[in-house]
Amino acid sequence: MQIERNEIRCFHAVVEAGGFSRAAERLNLSQSAVSQAIANLEHRLGAVLLRRGNPPQLTEAGIRLLRYAETVLNEERETLADIAQIKTGALSTLSLALSPATNARFGIALLREFSERNPLTRFKVTVAPSREIVHGVGDGRWEVGFGPLQHTMPDYFTVYSCFSETRRLMIARDHPSREALKRDPQATLRTLPLVTSYLDEAPRRPSGDRLRNAFASVWEVSHMELRLALVAEGKAVTYVSNLVTDLPPELEQIEGLPFSSIERQVGVYHLRHQPLSQAGARFLALCRERWNI
């Protein structure tokens, strides 16, 4: 046995309005249609719900059904109200991870424009190393990632390439090994540490580790300003994106190596087979509009 939603609505309206005719007016139905709905409900339940009168009186079974009807209809109203707010961007959360360089160049402008368009949307925004973002979006930590793309992105992502980025290998101008780098850059680099934002766990590393092997060691420092400070003080070398404009004046690019500069595409991506939230879809639309993709 199943209670039909239209019968519940009629029953609740009769009790709330205090009569069949007033309930019919409220529901924009004929009085006979309301009476028939209540009769069908009572027949199917095998119980009298209302003692006819002016106003009708609830029986014990009717009192119990009224509690159920109020729960169902209140839940319906709340659900419809929530959906209406979600459609406007409220009650939705933008779960986004930005790479440090992308954040440095575009983070404030993007979030400012997004918040102006969607003032009721909540934010959960993280700045993280690019490869960690790829893993984090794949693991469900963030809904949307925005940063440098791997040469081969996992096929479970939908990817939109936005712009290109050049990462330049930098060293302090007064580093003691600066002159040696000019004479024999490859041999000299093998005596220097590389400070980077994120070092993959061994099972996640790509097969070719040649770039890591070009340096004495690798230091993993997730904070970009700290990486730049270490290099400016002559402790290591690092790659710096051309998106970062506020560089310490002590830094200069190391020239003459096949990997002195690395070109990469930067884009926004999310899980292919998982529907985006309203907030995620609106952020993606903003990026596609801004970079004409």
Secondary structure, DSSP 8 states (H G I E B T S, - for coil): ----HHHHHHHHHHHHHTSHHHHHHHHT--HHHHHHHHHHHHHHHTS--EE-SSS-EE-HHHHHHHHHHHHHHHHHHHHHHHHHHHHTTTT-EEEEEE-HHHIIIIIHHHHHHHHHH-TT-EEEEEE--HHHHHHHHHHTS-SEEEEE--SS--TTEEEEEEEEEEEEEEEETT-TTHHHHHH-HHHHHTTSEEEES----GGGS-S--HHHHTSSEEEE---HHHHHHHHHTTS-BEEEETT-----TTEEE--SSTTSEEEEEEEEEEETTS---HHHHHHHHHHHHHTT-
